[in-house]
């Protein structure tokens, strides 16, 4: 009897999680994972040098929500409990978040007291924005930009100094283009139903996300809730997660092939044929965890229509500069600061890494730049020297750090964050509908569709293979 075979395309965290869930949720198929590059883990990339850890990609995982609980449950099942470093809600890096406006750092309100106090750069207390929401007219729509939604409901200043920089920090994106239904669906839904976000959130608590009863029983989830974890990472950096998951897949007999780019996907009666440089592999099912634009190029010959739809999801490129300084060079502990797009600045934000996770007598900062604006600011191929110069000038001007870094890393993460522009939820719904209509054994997972964070990517993989 022929053995069923499943191909997982892409060896980032989504692909690794998909392969893991296929196995643990009882698939008897042979599972093959194909990755184009020479390493697994995708954007999760922790680099060690002289005893210091630099994160080139994601650096923390949120503990909240079902997606957060699901990742904690996965970490527990992989035996990672002892390696976890957690940060709770009272920690300085959770409490102190800043924005840079007119060359000055401003702390964002973080308590009931500060919400009722006028805090620069806002011209009135944030509580007044709530009043704005109570009286703002509802606009009936299926989707709109985050910026438009926030300024309509809470006023222009909230959009400009809170939503805009947050969107740049999390998605490296433009709040005027990103979708409220994809990135803040619940806020949009309650506004559409109740005419006010705040009234809706109070009245509609029954429709808020319900904690998954199975995940709630997980010991690590119970501990995180009890100790009020905001975020967590692992000793050795987030890549520890990838390495341990990779080891588990190998133990489970899953075949992992790196340096094996997929060249095409062809239909073969009820099956699919995955083409690589070396061979053609006939499989019963494909779980694609490739970025949407990569899947587009390999499926073009089979379905130009699907390829065209996949191409409508844009991406942002981010320049990332890690800087290490000797000693403690920051005046005040904080998560870091973000820069609104209204400021004449090439930098999206600066993260104070060692405030969250201290690493001895050193200060490590990560400067993020470009994003949606990368090409217009830096062209196609800026030199490492240019990006380093922008980063060191930024910390010198804003943080008054004049000394030279003892170590630095400069990386350009090309097309690293999918941009969920207005209409994105419709796009991903149409993609899945088209695949169903074509009757091909293909399912989509990963950060191109169901959320850009690591937790979202893992949850997306789990749902795809259930």
C-alpha positions in Angstrom: 0.0 0.0 0.0 1.4 3.4 -1.0 2.2 5.7 2.0 0.4 9.0 2.0 2.9 11.9 1.8 2.6 15.5 2.9 5.0 18.2 1.9 5.4 21.2 4.2 6.9 24.1 2.2 9.0 26.6 4.1 11.1 26.0 7.2 10.3 29.1 9.2 8.5 28.8 12.5 5.2 28.2 10.7 6.6 25.3 8.7 8.3 23.7 11.7 5.1 24.1 13.7 3.0 22.7 10.9 5.2 19.6 10.6 5.1 19.2 14.4 1.3 19.4 14.6 0.8 17.0 11.7 2.8 14.4 13.6 1.5 15.0 17.1 -2.1 15.3 15.9 -1.9 11.8 14.6 -1.0 11.9 10.9 0.3 8.6 9.7 1.6 10.2 6.5 5.3 10.6 5.6 6.1 14.2 6.3 8.7 16.1 4.2 9.7 19.7 4.9 11.4 21.7 2.2 13.4 24.9 3.0 15.1 27.1 0.3 17.8 28.5 2.6 20.6 26.7 4.4 19.0 27.2 7.9 15.7 26.7 9.5 13.8 29.2 11.6 13.0 31.9 9.0 13.1 35.4 10.5 13.8 34.0 14.0 17.6 34.4 14.2 19.6 34.8 17.4 23.3 35.4 16.9 25.8 34.9 19.7 29.1 36.8 19.9 31.5 37.2 22.8 28.8 36.0 25.2 26.2 38.4 24.0 23.0 37.4 22.2 21.7 39.6 19.3 18.2 39.1 17.9 18.1 39.9 14.2 14.4 39.2 14.0 11.6 38.8 16.6 12.8 39.0 20.2 9.9 38.3 22.5 6.6 36.4 22.5 3.4 37.7 24.1 1.8 35.5 26.7 -1.8 36.8 26.3 -4.7 35.3 24.3 -5.2 31.9 22.9 -2.4 32.2 20.4 -0.1 33.2 23.3 -1.3 30.2 25.4 -0.9 27.9 22.4 2.8 28.8 22.0 3.4 28.4 25.8 1.8 24.9 25.5 4.1 24.1 22.6 7.1 25.3 24.6 6.0 23.1 27.5 5.6 20.0 25.3 9.2 20.6 24.0 10.6 20.7 27.5 11.6 24.4 27.3 10.2 25.4 30.7 13.6 25.8 32.4 14.9 27.9 29.6 12.2 30.5 29.7 12.9 34.1 30.8 9.6 35.9 31.6 8.8 39.6 32.0 5.7 40.6 33.9 3.4 43.6 33.5 5.1 45.7 36.3 8.6 45.5 34.6 10.1 48.8 33.5 10.2 47.6 29.9 6.5 46.8 29.9 5.6 50.1 31.7 7.8 52.6 30.0 7.2 53.0 26.3 8.1 56.2 24.5 7.7 58.1 21.3 10.0 60.6 19.7 8.4 63.9 18.7 10.2 67.1 17.8 13.5 65.6 18.9 12.2 64.8 22.4 11.3 61.5 24.0 7.8 61.4 25.5 6.5 58.6 27.8 3.2 57.2 26.7 0.5 57.1 29.5 0.6 53.8 31.3 -1.7 54.2 34.3 -5.2 55.5 35.2 -3.6 58.6 36.7 -1.7 59.5 33.5 -4.8 58.8 31.3 -6.5 61.7 33.2 -3.4 64.0 33.0 -2.3 66.0 30.0 0.9 64.3 28.8 3.0 65.8 26.0 2.8 65.5 22.9 -1.0 65.1 23.5 -2.7 68.5 23.9 -5.4 67.0 26.3 -5.7 64.0 28.6 -6.2 60.7 26.8 -9.5 60.3 28.7 -10.9 63.0 26.4 -10.4 60.6 23.5 -12.9 58.3 25.1 -15.4 61.1 25.2 -14.7 61.6 21.5 -15.6 57.9 20.9 -18.9 58.2 22.7 -20.1 61.0 20.4 -18.4 60.2 17.1 -20.7 59.0 14.4 -20.6 55.4 13.2 -19.5 55.0 9.6 -20.9 51.8 8.1 -18.1 50.0 6.2 -16.5 46.5 5.8 -13.0 47.8 6.3 -10.9 51.0 6.5 -7.4 52.0 7.5 -6.2 51.9 11.1 -5.4 55.6 10.9 -8.8 56.6 9.5 -10.6 54.4 12.2 -8.5 55.8 15.1 -8.8 59.4 14.1 -12.6 59.0 13.5 -13.2 57.4 16.8 -10.6 58.9 19.1 -9.3 62.0 17.4 -6.3 62.9 15.2 -3.7 63.0 18.0 -4.4 59.4 19.0 -4.0 58.3 15.4 -0.9 60.4 14.9 1.0 59.8 18.1 -0.3 56.3 19.3 -1.6 54.3 16.4 0.8 55.5 13.7 4.1 54.8 15.7 2.7 51.5 17.0 1.9 50.4 13.5 5.4 51.3 12.4 6.9 49.4 15.4 4.9 46.2 15.1 4.2 46.0 11.3 6.9 48.4 9.9 3.8 49.7 8.1 1.8 52.7 7.1 -1.3 53.1 9.4 -3.0 55.0 6.5 -3.0 51.8 4.4 -3.2 48.9 6.9 -6.6 47.3 7.6 -8.5 47.7 10.8 -10.6 44.5 10.3 -7.4 42.5 9.9 -5.4 44.0 12.7 -8.0 45.3 15.2 -11.1 43.3 14.1 -12.8 43.4 17.5 -12.7 47.2 17.7 -14.2 47.5 14.2 -16.9 44.9 14.9 -18.1 46.5 18.1 -18.2 50.0 16.5 -20.3 48.6 13.6 -22.7 47.0 16.1 -22.9 49.5 18.9 -21.8 52.8 17.3 -19.0 53.2 19.9 -15.9 51.2 20.6 -15.9 51.7 24.4 -19.7 51.0 24.8 -19.3 48.0 22.5 -16.4 46.5 24.5 -18.4 46.9 27.7 -21.7 45.6 26.3 -20.3 42.8 24.1 -18.1 41.0 26.6 -19.8 37.6 25.7 -18.2 37.8 22.2 -14.7 38.6 23.4 -12.1 35.8 22.8 -12.9 32.9 25.1 -9.9 31.2 26.7 -9.4 27.7 25.2 -10.3 25.3 28.1 -7.6 22.8 26.9 -4.8 25.4 26.8 -5.9 26.8 30.2 -4.9 23.5 31.8 -1.3 23.7 30.6 1.0 24.3 33.6 3.0 27.0 31.8 -0.2 28.9 30.9 -1.3 28.7 34.5 2.1 29.9 35.7 2.1 32.8 33.1 -1.4 33.9 34.2 -0.5 33.7 37.9 2.8 35.6 37.5 1.2 38.1 35.1 3.7 37.5 32.2 3.6 40.2 29.5 6.3 38.7 27.3 8.9 35.9 27.4 11.9 34.7 25.6 14.5 31.9 26.1 18.0 31.7 27.3 20.2 31.8 24.1 17.5 33.9 22.4 14.3 32.9 20.6 16.2 30.7 18.2 16.5 28.2 21.0 12.8 27.5 20.3 13.6 26.7 16.7 16.6 24.4 17.5 14.6 22.4 20.0 11.6 22.1 17.7 13.9 21.0 14.9 15.5 18.3 17.1 12.0 17.0 18.0 11.0 16.8 14.3 14.2 14.8 13.5 13.4 12.4 16.4 9.9 12.0 15.1 11.2 10.9 11.7 10.3 14.0 9.8 12.5 14.6 6.8 13.9 18.1 6.8 15.6 19.3 3.6 17.4 22.7 3.6 18.9 24.4 0.6 16.0 22.9 -1.4 14.0 25.7 -3.1 10.6 24.7 -4.5 10.5 25.5 -8.3 7.0 24.6 -9.1 3.7 22.9 -8.0 1.8 20.9 -10.6 -1.6 19.2 -10.4 -1.6 15.4 -10.9 -5.1 14.0 -10.8 -6.1 14.4 -7.1 -2.5 14.9 -6.0 0.2 17.6 -6.3 3.7 17.3 -7.7 6.3 19.4 -5.9 9.2 20.3 -8.2 12.7 21.0 -6.9 16.1 21.2 -8.8 16.8 17.6 -8.0 13.4 15.8 -8.3 9.7 15.8 -8.6 7.8 14.6 -5.5 4.2 13.4 -5.8 2.4 14.2 -2.6 -1.2 13.8 -1.2 -1.2 17.2 0.4 0.9 20.5 0.4 0.9 22.8 3.5 2.4 26.0 2.2 4.1 28.1 4.8 6.0 30.1 2.1 5.5 33.8 2.0 2.6 34.5 -0.3 4.8 36.0 -3.0 7.0 32.9 -3.1 4.0 30.6 -3.3 2.7 32.9 -6.2 5.8 32.2 -8.3 5.8 28.4 -7.8 2.0 28.0 -8.4 1.8 30.4 -11.4 1.8 27.7 -14.1 -0.9 25.7 -12.3 -3.2 28.6 -11.5 -2.5 32.1 -12.8 -5.6 33.3 -11.0 -4.3 32.1 -7.6 -0.9 33.5 -8.3 -2.4 36.9 -9.2 -4.4 37.0 -5.9 -1.3 36.0 -3.9 0.6 38.9 -5.5 -1.8 41.4 -4.1 -0.2 41.1 -0.6 2.6 43.6 -0.3 5.7 43.3 1.9 7.9 45.7 3.9 11.7 45.5 4.2 13.4 46.5 7.4 16.9 47.5 8.1 18.0 46.2 11.5 21.1 47.4 13.3 22.1 45.8 16.6 24.5 48.0 18.7 26.4 46.9 21.7 28.0 49.4 24.2 30.2 48.7 27.2 28.5 49.4 30.5 25.0 50.8 31.2 24.6 53.8 29.0 20.9 54.5 29.2 19.5 57.1 31.6 16.2 55.3 32.3 15.0 51.7 31.8 12.3 51.3 29.1 11.2 49.1 26.3 12.5 51.7 23.9 10.9 54.3 21.7 9.0 54.5 18.4 9.0 57.4 15.9 5.8 58.6 14.3 5.8 58.9 10.5 5.2 62.7 10.8 8.8 63.1 12.1 11.6 63.7 9.7 13.4 60.5 10.6 14.5 57.3 8.8 14.2 55.3 12.0 11.0 53.4 12.9 12.1 52.8 16.5 14.8 51.8 18.9 14.5 48.8 21.2 16.4 48.8 24.5 17.1 45.0 24.4 19.1 44.8 27.6 16.5 46.6 29.6 14.1 43.7 29.0 16.8 41.0 29.2 20.0 42.1 30.9 23.2 40.7 29.6 25.9 41.6 32.2 27.7 44.9 32.0 26.6 45.8 28.5 23.9 47.7 26.7 22.4 46.3 23.5 20.1 48.4 21.4 18.3 47.5 18.2 17.6 50.2 15.7 14.9 49.5 13.1 14.5 51.5 9.9 12.7 51.8 6.6 9.8 49.4 6.6 7.0 50.7 4.2 9.3 53.6 3.4 12.6 51.6 2.9 13.0 52.1 -0.8 12.1 55.8 -0.8 14.6 56.4 2.1 17.5 54.1 1.1 17.0 53.0 -2.5 17.4 49.3 -3.4 20.8 48.4 -2.0 22.1 50.7 0.7 25.5 49.8 2.1 25.9 48.5 5.7 28.0 51.6 6.4 25.0 53.9 5.5 22.6 52.0 7.8 25.1 51.9 10.6 25.7 55.6 10.2 21.9 56.3 10.5 21.7 54.1 13.6 24.6 55.5 15.4 23.6 59.1 14.6 20.1 58.3 15.9 21.2 57.0 19.3 23.7 59.9 19.6 21.1 62.6 18.9 18.2 61.1 20.9 19.9 59.1 23.6 23.1 61.2 23.8 25.3 58.1 23.4 28.5 59.5 22.0 30.8 56.5 22.5 31.4 54.0 19.7 29.7 50.6 19.9 32.1 47.8 20.8 30.1 45.4 18.5 27.5 45.9 15.9 25.4 43.9 13.3 23.8 45.3 10.2 21.1 43.3 8.4 18.5 44.1 5.8 15.5 41.9 6.3 14.0 42.0 2.8 10.2 41.6 2.5 10.1 40.3 6.1 6.7 41.6 7.1 3.5 41.1 5.0 1.4 44.2 4.9 -2.3 43.6 5.7 -3.7 46.5 3.7 -7.3 47.4 3.6 -9.2 44.5 2.1 -6.7 41.9 3.4 -9.3 39.7 5.2 -11.3 39.5 2.0 -8.1 38.6 0.1 -7.2 35.7 2.4 -10.8 34.5 2.4 -10.9 34.6 -1.5 -7.6 32.7 -1.6 -8.9 29.8 0.5 -12.2 29.8 -1.4 -10.4 29.6 -4.8 -8.2 26.7 -3.5 -11.4 24.9 -2.4 -13.0 25.6 -5.8 -9.9 24.2 -7.6 -10.2 21.0 -5.6 -6.4 20.9 -5.0 -4.9 19.5 -1.7 -3.2 22.7 -0.7 -3.6 24.6 2.5 -2.1 28.0 3.5 -0.4 28.9 6.7 2.0 31.4 8.0 2.3 35.1 8.6 1.1 36.1 5.1 -2.5 35.4 6.0 -3.6 35.1 9.7 -1.4 37.5 11.7 2.2 38.6 11.4 3.5 37.7 14.9 5.2 34.4 15.9 2.3 33.3 18.0 -0.1 33.9 15.1 2.2 32.0 12.7 2.3 29.0 15.0 -1.5 29.1 15.5 -2.0 29.5 11.8 0.0 26.3 11.2 -2.0 24.4 13.8 -5.3 25.4 12.3 -4.2 24.6 8.8 -3.4 21.0 9.6 -6.3 20.2 12.0 
